[in-house]
Amino acid sequence: MREIIFMIFIVILYLILSYLLGLSTTMFILSAILFIMAVLFSYDEQYYSKYIMFITPKRSKITSEKDEVFKKKDRKVSIVSFYIISILLFINGIIKINDKSSYKSLLSTKDFITITGIAFVIGLVSYLIDNYFLKKSKEHEEYLIKSVMLGLFIVVILFIITMLF
């Protein structure tokens, strides 16, 4: 559950920063933070294990029951994910620099609550399903395939939701 609270905190922080600083600056800041985290996790395994234990203690417990090969592959995939998200945020920040409407993102209170609520529901469902996949998977490749399929499903749902707004 701590993971959901952390995700909601990040969404709220992103929305507040994008309102105060603009979308492109916010994306650059989050990109830099994620990149620094990825470098630290790549450099020392202790940083990654402490982060996972703090943010997702349930996932850490489930992963600790798996074999060493599973743990190493899971760590590498997670670190690569941090790099990819960091790069995507950076590229999106560069694209948003030229967008005149991205300097100030004026969200109404209703929009803010709606976006936070949608993030909470999607985050909670994906958290529960991902933990189920992690617990039931014997091999890391099996878990990775299920996680990618879950991620693609969430992207489709988000695409549909954005089309409705």
Rosetta constraint file for C-alpha pairs under 8 A:
AtomPair CA 1 CA 5 HARMONIC 6.51 0.50
AtomPair CA 1 CA 56 HARMONIC 7.75 0.50
AtomPair CA 2 CA 6 HARMONIC 6.06 0.50
AtomPair CA 2 CA 55 HARMONIC 6.04 0.50
AtomPair CA 2 CA 56 HARMONIC 6.30 0.50
AtomPair CA 2 CA 57 HARMONIC 7.90 0.50
AtomPair CA 3 CA 7 HARMONIC 6.08 0.50
AtomPair CA 3 CA 55 HARMONIC 5.51 0.50
AtomPair CA 3 CA 56 HARMONIC 5.45 0.50
AtomPair CA 3 CA 127 HARMONIC 7.82 0.50
AtomPair CA 4 CA 8 HARMONIC 6.13 0.50
AtomPair CA 4 CA 120 HARMONIC 6.91 0.50
AtomPair CA 4 CA 123 HARMONIC 6.15 0.50
AtomPair CA 4 CA 124 HARMONIC 6.17 0.50
AtomPair CA 4 CA 127 HARMONIC 7.55 0.50
AtomPair CA 5 CA 9 HARMONIC 6.11 0.50
AtomPair CA 6 CA 10 HARMONIC 6.22 0.50
AtomPair CA 6 CA 55 HARMONIC 7.20 0.50
AtomPair CA 7 CA 11 HARMONIC 6.22 0.50
AtomPair CA 7 CA 120 HARMONIC 7.87 0.50
AtomPair CA 7 CA 123 HARMONIC 7.34 0.50
AtomPair CA 8 CA 12 HARMONIC 6.09 0.50
AtomPair CA 8 CA 116 HARMONIC 6.84 0.50
AtomPair CA 8 CA 119 HARMONIC 7.00 0.50
AtomPair CA 8 CA 120 HARMONIC 6.38 0.50
AtomPair CA 9 CA 13 HARMONIC 5.95 0.50
AtomPair CA 10 CA 14 HARMONIC 5.93 0.50
AtomPair CA 11 CA 15 HARMONIC 6.16 0.50
AtomPair CA 11 CA 116 HARMONIC 6.90 0.50
AtomPair CA 11 CA 119 HARMONIC 7.57 0.50
AtomPair CA 12 CA 16 HARMONIC 6.10 0.50
AtomPair CA 12 CA 116 HARMONIC 7.07 0.50
AtomPair CA 13 CA 17 HARMONIC 5.96 0.50
AtomPair CA 14 CA 18 HARMONIC 5.89 0.50
AtomPair CA 14 CA 26 HARMONIC 6.84 0.50
AtomPair CA 15 CA 19 HARMONIC 6.16 0.50
AtomPair CA 15 CA 112 HARMONIC 7.75 0.50
AtomPair CA 16 CA 20 HARMONIC 6.22 0.50
AtomPair CA 17 CA 21 HARMONIC 5.53 0.50
AtomPair CA 17 CA 22 HARMONIC 6.98 0.50
AtomPair CA 17 CA 23 HARMONIC 7.82 0.50
AtomPair CA 17 CA 26 HARMONIC 5.91 0.50
AtomPair CA 18 CA 22 HARMONIC 4.40 0.50
AtomPair CA 18 CA 23 HARMONIC 4.64 0.50
AtomPair CA 18 CA 24 HARMONIC 7.85 0.50
AtomPair CA 18 CA 25 HARMONIC 7.55 0.50
AtomPair CA 18 CA 26 HARMONIC 5.52 0.50
AtomPair CA 18 CA 104 HARMONIC 6.98 0.50
AtomPair CA 18 CA 105 HARMONIC 6.24 0.50
AtomPair CA 19 CA 23 HARMONIC 7.54 0.50
AtomPair CA 19 CA 104 HARMONIC 5.63 0.50
AtomPair CA 19 CA 105 HARMONIC 5.08 0.50
AtomPair CA 19 CA 106 HARMONIC 6.25 0.50
AtomPair CA 19 CA 107 HARMONIC 7.74 0.50
AtomPair CA 20 CA 104 HARMONIC 7.22 0.50
AtomPair CA 21 CA 25 HARMONIC 6.06 0.50
AtomPair CA 21 CA 26 HARMONIC 6.46 0.50
AtomPair CA 21 CA 103 HARMONIC 7.31 0.50
AtomPair CA 21 CA 104 HARMONIC 7.23 0.50
AtomPair CA 22 CA 26 HARMONIC 6.27 0.50
AtomPair CA 22 CA 102 HARMONIC 6.09 0.50
AtomPair CA 22 CA 103 HARMONIC 4.30 0.50
AtomPair CA 22 CA 104 HARMONIC 4.89 0.50
AtomPair CA 22 CA 105 HARMONIC 6.48 0.50
AtomPair CA 23 CA 27 HARMONIC 6.11 0.50
AtomPair CA 23 CA 93 HARMONIC 7.10 0.50
AtomPair CA 23 CA 96 HARMONIC 6.93 0.50
AtomPair CA 23 CA 102 HARMONIC 5.50 0.50
AtomPair CA 23 CA 103 HARMONIC 6.16 0.50
AtomPair CA 23 CA 104 HARMONIC 7.13 0.50
AtomPair CA 23 CA 105 HARMONIC 7.04 0.50
AtomPair CA 24 CA 28 HARMONIC 6.23 0.50
AtomPair CA 24 CA 92 HARMONIC 7.43 0.50
AtomPair CA 24 CA 93 HARMONIC 4.18 0.50
AtomPair CA 24 CA 94 HARMONIC 6.75 0.50
AtomPair CA 24 CA 95 HARMONIC 7.89 0.50
AtomPair CA 24 CA 96 HARMONIC 5.29 0.50
AtomPair CA 24 CA 97 HARMONIC 5.69 0.50
AtomPair CA 24 CA 102 HARMONIC 7.01 0.50
AtomPair CA 24 CA 103 HARMONIC 7.32 0.50
AtomPair CA 25 CA 29 HARMONIC 6.23 0.50
AtomPair CA 25 CA 93 HARMONIC 6.85 0.50
AtomPair CA 26 CA 30 HARMONIC 6.20 0.50
AtomPair CA 26 CA 93 HARMONIC 7.83 0.50
AtomPair CA 27 CA 31 HARMONIC 5.86 0.50
AtomPair CA 27 CA 89 HARMONIC 5.41 0.50
AtomPair CA 27 CA 90 HARMONIC 6.30 0.50
AtomPair CA 27 CA 92 HARMONIC 7.22 0.50
AtomPair CA 27 CA 93 HARMONIC 5.18 0.50
AtomPair CA 28 CA 32 HARMONIC 6.12 0.50
AtomPair CA 28 CA 89 HARMONIC 6.80 0.50
AtomPair CA 28 CA 90 HARMONIC 5.54 0.50
AtomPair CA 28 CA 93 HARMONIC 5.87 0.50
AtomPair CA 29 CA 33 HARMONIC 6.29 0.50
AtomPair CA 30 CA 34 HARMONIC 6.11 0.50
AtomPair CA 30 CA 86 HARMONIC 7.40 0.50
AtomPair CA 30 CA 89 HARMONIC 7.31 0.50
AtomPair CA 31 CA 35 HARMONIC 6.02 0.50
AtomPair CA 31 CA 85 HARMONIC 7.44 0.50
AtomPair CA 31 CA 86 HARMONIC 4.35 0.50
AtomPair CA 31 CA 87 HARMONIC 6.79 0.50
AtomPair CA 31 CA 88 HARMONIC 7.97 0.50
AtomPair CA 31 CA 89 HARMONIC 5.39 0.50
AtomPair CA 31 CA 90 HARMONIC 5.57 0.50
AtomPair CA 32 CA 36 HARMONIC 6.10 0.50
AtomPair CA 32 CA 86 HARMONIC 6.94 0.50
AtomPair CA 33 CA 37 HARMONIC 6.20 0.50
AtomPair CA 34 CA 38 HARMONIC 6.10 0.50
AtomPair CA 34 CA 82 HARMONIC 5.97 0.50
AtomPair CA 34 CA 83 HARMONIC 7.13 0.50
AtomPair CA 34 CA 85 HARMONIC 7.51 0.50
AtomPair CA 34 CA 86 HARMONIC 5.43 0.50
AtomPair CA 35 CA 39 HARMONIC 6.21 0.50
AtomPair CA 35 CA 82 HARMONIC 6.79 0.50
AtomPair CA 35 CA 83 HARMONIC 5.92 0.50
AtomPair CA 35 CA 86 HARMONIC 5.51 0.50
AtomPair CA 35 CA 87 HARMONIC 7.97 0.50
AtomPair CA 36 CA 40 HARMONIC 6.16 0.50
AtomPair CA 37 CA 41 HARMONIC 6.05 0.50
AtomPair CA 37 CA 82 HARMONIC 7.56 0.50
AtomPair CA 38 CA 42 HARMONIC 6.04 0.50
AtomPair CA 38 CA 79 HARMONIC 5.54 0.50
AtomPair CA 38 CA 80 HARMONIC 7.61 0.50
AtomPair CA 38 CA 82 HARMONIC 5.54 0.50
AtomPair CA 38 CA 83 HARMONIC 5.99 0.50
AtomPair CA 39 CA 43 HARMONIC 6.05 0.50
AtomPair CA 40 CA 44 HARMONIC 6.18 0.50
AtomPair CA 40 CA 47 HARMONIC 6.56 0.50
AtomPair CA 40 CA 48 HARMONIC 7.78 0.50
AtomPair CA 41 CA 45 HARMONIC 5.96 0.50
AtomPair CA 41 CA 46 HARMONIC 7.70 0.50
AtomPair CA 41 CA 47 HARMONIC 5.53 0.50
AtomPair CA 41 CA 48 HARMONIC 4.91 0.50
AtomPair CA 41 CA 79 HARMONIC 6.64 0.50
AtomPair CA 42 CA 79 HARMONIC 6.82 0.50
AtomPair CA 44 CA 48 HARMONIC 7.28 0.50
AtomPair CA 45 CA 49 HARMONIC 6.32 0.50
AtomPair CA 46 CA 50 HARMONIC 6.00 0.50
AtomPair CA 47 CA 51 HARMONIC 6.10 0.50
AtomPair CA 48 CA 52 HARMONIC 6.14 0.50
AtomPair CA 48 CA 75 HARMONIC 7.67 0.50
AtomPair CA 49 CA 53 HARMONIC 6.02 0.50
AtomPair CA 50 CA 54 HARMONIC 6.08 0.50
AtomPair CA 51 CA 55 HARMONIC 6.01 0.50
AtomPair CA 52 CA 56 HARMONIC 5.33 0.50
AtomPair CA 52 CA 57 HARMONIC 6.69 0.50
AtomPair CA 52 CA 59 HARMONIC 7.63 0.50
AtomPair CA 52 CA 60 HARMONIC 6.12 0.50
AtomPair CA 53 CA 57 HARMONIC 4.68 0.50
AtomPair CA 53 CA 59 HARMONIC 7.98 0.50
AtomPair CA 53 CA 60 HARMONIC 5.57 0.50
AtomPair CA 56 CA 60 HARMONIC 6.21 0.50
AtomPair CA 57 CA 61 HARMONIC 6.14 0.50
AtomPair CA 58 CA 62 HARMONIC 6.28 0.50
AtomPair CA 59 CA 63 HARMONIC 5.99 0.50
AtomPair CA 59 CA 131 HARMONIC 6.60 0.50
AtomPair CA 59 CA 134 HARMONIC 7.94 0.50
AtomPair CA 60 CA 64 HARMONIC 6.03 0.50
AtomPair CA 61 CA 65 HARMONIC 6.76 0.50
AtomPair CA 62 CA 66 HARMONIC 7.15 0.50
AtomPair CA 62 CA 134 HARMONIC 7.24 0.50
AtomPair CA 62 CA 135 HARMONIC 6.27 0.50
AtomPair CA 63 CA 70 HARMONIC 7.94 0.50
AtomPair CA 63 CA 71 HARMONIC 6.51 0.50
AtomPair CA 63 CA 134 HARMONIC 7.65 0.50
AtomPair CA 64 CA 71 HARMONIC 7.54 0.50
AtomPair CA 66 CA 70 HARMONIC 6.22 0.50
AtomPair CA 66 CA 71 HARMONIC 6.78 0.50
AtomPair CA 67 CA 71 HARMONIC 6.48 0.50
AtomPair CA 68 CA 72 HARMONIC 6.16 0.50
AtomPair CA 69 CA 73 HARMONIC 6.18 0.50
AtomPair CA 70 CA 74 HARMONIC 6.00 0.50
AtomPair CA 70 CA 139 HARMONIC 6.77 0.50
AtomPair CA 70 CA 140 HARMONIC 5.35 0.50
AtomPair CA 71 CA 75 HARMONIC 6.11 0.50
AtomPair CA 72 CA 76 HARMONIC 6.22 0.50
AtomPair CA 73 CA 77 HARMONIC 6.13 0.50
AtomPair CA 73 CA 140 HARMONIC 6.88 0.50
AtomPair CA 74 CA 78 HARMONIC 6.11 0.50
AtomPair CA 74 CA 140 HARMONIC 7.04 0.50
AtomPair CA 75 CA 79 HARMONIC 6.20 0.50
AtomPair CA 76 CA 80 HARMONIC 6.17 0.50
AtomPair CA 77 CA 81 HARMONIC 6.13 0.50
AtomPair CA 78 CA 82 HARMONIC 6.42 0.50
AtomPair CA 79 CA 83 HARMONIC 6.48 0.50
AtomPair CA 80 CA 84 HARMONIC 6.17 0.50
AtomPair CA 81 CA 85 HARMONIC 6.07 0.50
AtomPair CA 82 CA 86 HARMONIC 6.03 0.50
AtomPair CA 83 CA 87 HARMONIC 6.17 0.50
AtomPair CA 84 CA 88 HARMONIC 6.13 0.50
AtomPair CA 85 CA 89 HARMONIC 6.07 0.50
AtomPair CA 86 CA 90 HARMONIC 6.20 0.50
AtomPair CA 87 CA 91 HARMONIC 6.17 0.50
AtomPair CA 88 CA 92 HARMONIC 6.02 0.50
AtomPair CA 89 CA 93 HARMONIC 5.97 0.50
AtomPair CA 90 CA 94 HARMONIC 6.33 0.50
AtomPair CA 91 CA 95 HARMONIC 6.31 0.50
AtomPair CA 92 CA 96 HARMONIC 6.11 0.50
AtomPair CA 93 CA 97 HARMONIC 6.33 0.50
AtomPair CA 94 CA 98 HARMONIC 7.61 0.50
AtomPair CA 95 CA 99 HARMONIC 7.16 0.50
AtomPair CA 96 CA 102 HARMONIC 6.12 0.50
AtomPair CA 97 CA 102 HARMONIC 7.39 0.50
AtomPair CA 97 CA 103 HARMONIC 7.89 0.50
AtomPair CA 99 CA 103 HARMONIC 7.68 0.50
AtomPair CA 101 CA 105 HARMONIC 7.42 0.50
AtomPair CA 107 CA 111 HARMONIC 5.83 0.50
AtomPair CA 107 CA 112 HARMONIC 6.12 0.50
AtomPair CA 108 CA 112 HARMONIC 6.18 0.50
AtomPair CA 109 CA 113 HARMONIC 6.14 0.50
AtomPair CA 110 CA 114 HARMONIC 6.04 0.50
AtomPair CA 111 CA 115 HARMONIC 6.02 0.50
AtomPair CA 112 CA 116 HARMONIC 6.16 0.50
AtomPair CA 113 CA 117 HARMONIC 5.96 0.50
AtomPair CA 114 CA 118 HARMONIC 6.12 0.50
AtomPair CA 115 CA 119 HARMONIC 6.10 0.50
AtomPair CA 116 CA 120 HARMONIC 6.09 0.50
AtomPair CA 117 CA 121 HARMONIC 6.24 0.50
AtomPair CA 118 CA 122 HARMONIC 6.08 0.50
AtomPair CA 119 CA 123 HARMONIC 5.73 0.50
AtomPair CA 120 CA 124 HARMONIC 5.94 0.50
AtomPair CA 121 CA 125 HARMONIC 6.17 0.50
AtomPair CA 122 CA 126 HARMONIC 6.00 0.50
AtomPair CA 122 CA 154 HARMONIC 7.60 0.50
AtomPair CA 123 CA 127 HARMONIC 5.87 0.50
AtomPair CA 124 CA 128 HARMONIC 6.21 0.50
AtomPair CA 125 CA 129 HARMONIC 6.14 0.50
AtomPair CA 126 CA 130 HARMONIC 5.78 0.50
AtomPair CA 126 CA 150 HARMONIC 7.42 0.50
AtomPair CA 126 CA 154 HARMONIC 7.97 0.50
AtomPair CA 127 CA 131 HARMONIC 6.12 0.50
AtomPair CA 128 CA 132 HARMONIC 6.26 0.50
AtomPair CA 129 CA 133 HARMONIC 6.20 0.50
AtomPair CA 130 CA 134 HARMONIC 6.06 0.50
AtomPair CA 130 CA 147 HARMONIC 6.56 0.50
AtomPair CA 130 CA 150 HARMONIC 7.84 0.50
AtomPair CA 131 CA 135 HARMONIC 6.07 0.50
AtomPair CA 132 CA 136 HARMONIC 6.18 0.50
AtomPair CA 133 CA 137 HARMONIC 5.89 0.50
AtomPair CA 133 CA 143 HARMONIC 6.11 0.50
AtomPair CA 133 CA 146 HARMONIC 6.81 0.50
AtomPair CA 133 CA 147 HARMONIC 7.45 0.50
AtomPair CA 134 CA 143 HARMONIC 6.00 0.50
AtomPair CA 137 CA 142 HARMONIC 6.04 0.50
AtomPair CA 137 CA 143 HARMONIC 5.37 0.50
AtomPair CA 138 CA 142 HARMONIC 7.14 0.50
AtomPair CA 138 CA 143 HARMONIC 7.76 0.50
AtomPair CA 139 CA 143 HARMONIC 6.62 0.50
AtomPair CA 140 CA 144 HARMONIC 6.00 0.50
AtomPair CA 141 CA 145 HARMONIC 6.16 0.50
AtomPair CA 142 CA 146 HARMONIC 6.37 0.50
AtomPair CA 143 CA 147 HARMONIC 6.05 0.50
AtomPair CA 144 CA 148 HARMONIC 6.08 0.50
AtomPair CA 145 CA 149 HARMONIC 6.19 0.50
AtomPair CA 146 CA 150 HARMONIC 6.16 0.50
AtomPair CA 147 CA 151 HARMONIC 6.09 0.50
AtomPair CA 148 CA 152 HARMONIC 6.14 0.50
AtomPair CA 149 CA 153 HARMONIC 6.14 0.50
AtomPair CA 150 CA 154 HARMONIC 6.20 0.50
AtomPair CA 151 CA 155 HARMONIC 6.21 0.50
AtomPair CA 152 CA 156 HARMONIC 6.26 0.50
AtomPair CA 153 CA 157 HARMONIC 6.28 0.50
AtomPair CA 154 CA 158 HARMONIC 6.08 0.50
AtomPair CA 155 CA 159 HARMONIC 6.02 0.50
AtomPair CA 156 CA 160 HARMONIC 6.21 0.50
AtomPair CA 157 CA 161 HARMONIC 6.17 0.50
AtomPair CA 158 CA 162 HARMONIC 6.06 0.50
AtomPair CA 159 CA 163 HARMONIC 6.22 0.50
AtomPair CA 160 CA 164 HARMONIC 6.43 0.50
AtomPair CA 161 CA 165 HARMONIC 6.62 0.50
